[in-house]
Amino acid sequence: MNIKTKSFILFLMITLVSGVRAELRIWTDVNDKSIEAEHVRTLSDKVVLRQADGTEIKVSLDTLCERDRQYAILKTPPRIDISVSADADRSNAGYGNRRNVQEETVSVEVKIRKSSPSPYDAPLSAELYLIGMPENGAGYIILDKLRQTFSFTAENKNSHTFESQAVSLKKLEGGRQMGIEYKGYLIAVKDKTGEIISIKCSKLDFEKNAEAILAGQKGTMFDTDFKVIERGQKKESRNAEKGKQTAFPGRQF
């Protein structure tokens, strides 16, 4: 690549970057004074605005009207740390067919903490998905879905903790295992517009297929490629297989 080509590419990149501007909007303070500017960034308790002529100014968040203060906060979502701990428990469920029956359950505790210094008191939501695998290993199932709404405040020390209910997984009857095996979790934190600002998964496959999981509900079943298995599809597949086994080769009806 010669010097002229390099110079042209550099010029093109600068032109494209300089041509991309944020939204110019009217900002109003608590005294009803207004200014037209674009949001650059929110730093701690201040917001940096750029006017149409390129001049940048710093404005205290507390001096903005509530609508614009919330807008500035939403434009800079916080850094979030998510920690998850799962607790499996096995209990005696009685006797069946004169054999001891044991039942296994799992519950998950989630702690969400804001790790960035800038204030963020806008409401957030956390969606937790517990994911299992049927005993035949043919795919995955959403064992439970839990949604929590919260805000970071001084009172909760900028953190929020919640726990799922115990979900029944499998039974051991006379040494034979039945039911579903717990495989992990996916948790997504969203702002009030529905944008995901943080996500954590126990498996890379869950992260790669987060879109499919987030669109599911409790009881949704997926194949191993995370395509939704419709209700009745599994039954129809078994019936089709059974029909193949009982057909008479070479005979038409």
Phi, psi and omega in degrees: 000124182278175185294321181297319180295317178299318181295320180294318179297318179297317178299318180296318180297317180297318180298316181295316182295316181292337181279346180269111182239152177285181184281125172280130181214167179272124177254136183234137178264181185292345178262011178073018174273140186236155176211144177264124182197169176251150178283130177259305179192161175249124183239112180052247182259015181232156176238135179265125180243147177240123179280172185299330180276003178095353180290131179256139178228154176252132182234135177292135179301325183291341181271350180277153172296160187299321180299315182284329176297315178295323178298314181296321180293316181294332180289344179230083181295153184282159168283137185232136172255131180240125174240139184228134175230133180253142180233113178263140183223137179241129183228159179280121182260009178109207183233140175224130182052039178064019179238145180293133180245124177245139181244139180248136177233162177222141173226153185232134175252134182239134174237125181244125184229136175280125183251357178264151186283337184295143180294147176205096182250010176289151181294145177233162174228145178240129178245123181249129177240123173262130189239134179231176178230127176301158185298338179279353177068022186274356181169210182228162177218141174280109183287324181200151176227129183228133180237131180234139175250137184203173174220152174276124181224169176293327181295320179265012178056039177056039178213158179218131181235136175212165184224141177281162172287160177292128181252128179288132184252296188207166179236147174247114182237112181060033179087355181262127182270135179225157173106220189235144177257130178290129183247342178147200188217163167223133176228134180234135176253128183238151173277182187289348176271355181095000178285135177282124179252346176200144180215143178218137181227155178274344180224146179299324179299325179291322179292318179296330183248029183300323182299317180293318181295316182294338178274353183270171178233173176302127181096350178296133180248142178237154168278186185291346176262010179063034168266136185295132174267114181290154177298134180090344181295319181293320180294317179297322180296319179293320180294322179295319179295320179295321179296324178295322183288332184259001180289153178261115182301134175080355182254132182248147181238000000 
